Amino acid sequence: MRTKKRTISDDLRRAIEASGKSRYRICKDNEIPESQMSRFMSGEVGLSLAVLDRLCAYLGLELRKSKRKGR
């Protein structure tokens, strides 16, 4: 049985939930339709790179390459 690989979207969903901000506030502050955020949070759809960039900046996140074991 294969385990699902962790994705940037998964990490962003966790960060949104852990932010302490309501999804409503995040959407309003970043001009994202609430319906789009809802579908993203449920895993139904992805987000454009522009929206991902805005959300990451808003939440203070940055993308970093990590060293993997065995490489």
N, C-alpha and C positions, 0 to 999 in steps of 0.2 A: 504494500500500500504506500503510495507516494504522498508526501505531505505537500501542501500548497506553499509555494515560495512567497515570502513576504515581499510586497510591492510598495512603491512610493505612495500609491493611493491608500493602501492599508495603513501606512505610517501617518499619512495626513488625516485619515479618519480618526485614528487614535488621538492625534494632537488636537483636533477639533473638539472631541469629547472631553479631553483633559484640560482644555483651555479655561474653563470656568465661565466662558461667554455663551450666551444662548445662540443657537443657530440663526435665529431671527436677527440678532445684532450683527453677527458675522456677515450674513447676507446683505443687510442694509449698508454696513460699512464698506463692503466690497462690491456693491452693485451686482449681486448675483441673484437670479430669481430663486425664491425659496423652493419651488418645485424642482429645479435643477439640483439644488443642494440635497434635497430629500432623496432624489433618485441616486445621487452620488453616494450618499451615506448608506443607502441600502445595497450598494454594489451593482445597481442596474445599469449605470452609465459612468463614463469617465468624464473628466473635465479637460478643457483646452489648456494648452501650455500657458497662455496668458492668465487664465483664471488660477491655475496652479501657482504661478509666480506671485500673483496678488495675495493669495491665501498664505503662502509660505512667508512672504514679507510681513504680512499682518500678524502672523502668529510667531514671528521671530525664528523661523526655521531655516536651515541651510542644508544643502545636499553635500554629503561628504562620502568619499569612497572609503570603505573599510577593508582592512586586510581579512581575508578569509583563511580559516584553518586549512592546512594542507596545500596551500598555494605559495 
